[in-house]
Amino acid sequence: MFGDLGDMSKMLEGMQENAQKLQEELESKTFSVKAGGGMVEVSMNGKGQVIDLNIDDSLLEDKDSLQILLIGVMNDAYDMVQKNQQNSAMGMLGGMGGMNPFGAK
């Protein structure tokens, strides 16, 4: 019913290796978004962590505009990260070659 347990163990090990590779790939990618004509720029890694933030000095006097631009660039960068994570996960699942842990063909 469940197929060969050795095969299942190998499949699980392969899945763990793929998940580890995916995490490493996500950490190495950078997504940058600019707003306000480049007055604000935020960069996130593939895990959604902010790794860089640049703010034009002229915005330091205009708190409201700065807040609006920051919210916009962070949301846009986070959307890019989410889409990349989904695409990477789908790619990983597609790369499993149709393995079925239950032995069905």
DAPENOR-V80112 format. One record per residue. N is the residue number from 1. RES is the residue in one letter. SS is DSSP state (2 for helix, 1 for strand, 0 for the rest). OMEGA is omega in whole degrees, -180 to 180 (* if undefined). D_LAST is the distance of its C-alpha to the last C-alpha in whole Angstrom. Layout:
n->N res->RES ss->SS omega->OMEGA d_last->D_LAST
n->N res->RES ss->SS omega->OMEGA d_last->D_LAST
This chain:
n->1 res->M ss->0 omega->-178 d_last->11
n->2 res->F ss->0 omega->-180 d_last->12
n->3 res->G ss->0 omega->-179 d_last->10
n->4 res->D ss->0 omega->-180 d_last->13
n->5 res->L ss->2 omega->176 d_last->16
n->6 res->G ss->2 omega->178 d_last->17
n->7 res->D ss->2 omega->-180 d_last->14
n->8 res->M ss->2 omega->179 d_last->14
n->9 res->S ss->2 omega->178 d_last->18
n->10 res->K ss->2 omega->-180 d_last->18
n->11 res->M ss->2 omega->179 d_last->16
n->12 res->L ss->2 omega->176 d_last->18
n->13 res->E ss->2 omega->178 d_last->21
n->14 res->G ss->2 omega->179 d_last->20
n->15 res->M ss->2 omega->179 d_last->20
n->16 res->Q ss->2 omega->178 d_last->23
n->17 res->E ss->2 omega->179 d_last->24
n->18 res->N ss->2 omega->179 d_last->23
n->19 res->A ss->2 omega->178 d_last->25
n->20 res->Q ss->2 omega->178 d_last->28
n->21 res->K ss->2 omega->179 d_last->28
n->22 res->L ss->2 omega->179 d_last->28
n->23 res->Q ss->2 omega->179 d_last->31
n->24 res->E ss->2 omega->178 d_last->33
n->25 res->E ss->2 omega->-179 d_last->32
n->26 res->L ss->2 omega->-180 d_last->33
n->27 res->E ss->2 omega->-175 d_last->36
n->28 res->S ss->2 omega->-179 d_last->37
n->29 res->K ss->0 omega->179 d_last->37
n->30 res->T ss->1 omega->178 d_last->40
n->31 res->F ss->1 omega->-178 d_last->41
n->32 res->S ss->1 omega->179 d_last->44
n->33 res->V ss->1 omega->177 d_last->46
n->34 res->K ss->1 omega->176 d_last->49
n->35 res->A ss->1 omega->178 d_last->52
n->36 res->G ss->0 omega->-179 d_last->55
n->37 res->G ss->0 omega->180 d_last->56
n->38 res->G ss->0 omega->-179 d_last->54
n->39 res->M ss->0 omega->176 d_last->57
n->40 res->V ss->1 omega->177 d_last->54
n->41 res->E ss->1 omega->176 d_last->51
n->42 res->V ss->1 omega->176 d_last->48
n->43 res->S ss->1 omega->177 d_last->45
n->44 res->M ss->1 omega->171 d_last->42
n->45 res->N ss->1 omega->-177 d_last->39
n->46 res->G ss->0 omega->177 d_last->36
n->47 res->K ss->0 omega->179 d_last->36
n->48 res->G ss->0 omega->178 d_last->38
n->49 res->Q ss->0 omega->177 d_last->41
n->50 res->V ss->1 omega->-179 d_last->45
n->51 res->I ss->1 omega->178 d_last->46
n->52 res->D ss->1 omega->179 d_last->49
n->53 res->L ss->1 omega->178 d_last->51
n->54 res->N ss->1 omega->-180 d_last->54
n->55 res->I ss->1 omega->177 d_last->57
n->56 res->D ss->0 omega->-178 d_last->59
n->57 res->D ss->2 omega->-178 d_last->63
n->58 res->S ss->2 omega->180 d_last->64
n->59 res->L ss->2 omega->-178 d_last->62
n->60 res->L ss->2 omega->178 d_last->63
n->61 res->E ss->2 omega->-174 d_last->66
n->62 res->D ss->0 omega->-175 d_last->64
n->63 res->K ss->2 omega->-178 d_last->61
n->64 res->D ss->2 omega->179 d_last->60
n->65 res->S ss->2 omega->179 d_last->59
n->66 res->L ss->2 omega->-180 d_last->57
n->67 res->Q ss->2 omega->-180 d_last->55
n->68 res->I ss->2 omega->-179 d_last->54
n->69 res->L ss->2 omega->179 d_last->53
n->70 res->L ss->2 omega->179 d_last->51
n->71 res->I ss->2 omega->-179 d_last->49
n->72 res->G ss->2 omega->-178 d_last->48
n->73 res->V ss->2 omega->180 d_last->47
n->74 res->M ss->2 omega->178 d_last->45
n->75 res->N ss->2 omega->179 d_last->43
n->76 res->D ss->2 omega->179 d_last->43
n->77 res->A ss->2 omega->179 d_last->42
n->78 res->Y ss->2 omega->176 d_last->39
n->79 res->D ss->2 omega->178 d_last->38
n->80 res->M ss->2 omega->180 d_last->37
n->81 res->V ss->2 omega->-179 d_last->36
n->82 res->Q ss->2 omega->179 d_last->33
n->83 res->K ss->2 omega->178 d_last->32
n->84 res->N ss->2 omega->179 d_last->31
n->85 res->Q ss->2 omega->179 d_last->30
n->86 res->Q ss->2 omega->179 d_last->27
n->87 res->N ss->2 omega->180 d_last->27
n->88 res->S ss->2 omega->179 d_last->26
n->89 res->A ss->2 omega->179 d_last->24
n->90 res->M ss->2 omega->177 d_last->22
n->91 res->G ss->2 omega->179 d_last->22
n->92 res->M ss->2 omega->180 d_last->21
n->93 res->L ss->2 omega->179 d_last->18
n->94 res->G ss->2 omega->-180 d_last->17
n->95 res->G ss->0 omega->179 d_last->17
n->96 res->M ss->0 omega->173 d_last->15
n->97 res->G ss->0 omega->176 d_last->13
n->98 res->G ss->0 omega->178 d_last->10
n->99 res->M ss->0 omega->178 d_last->9
n->100 res->N ss->0 omega->-177 d_last->8
n->101 res->P ss->0 omega->-176 d_last->10
n->102 res->F ss->0 omega->174 d_last->9
n->103 res->G ss->0 omega->180 d_last->6
n->104 res->A ss->0 omega->-180 d_last->4
n->105 res->K ss->0 omega->* d_last->0
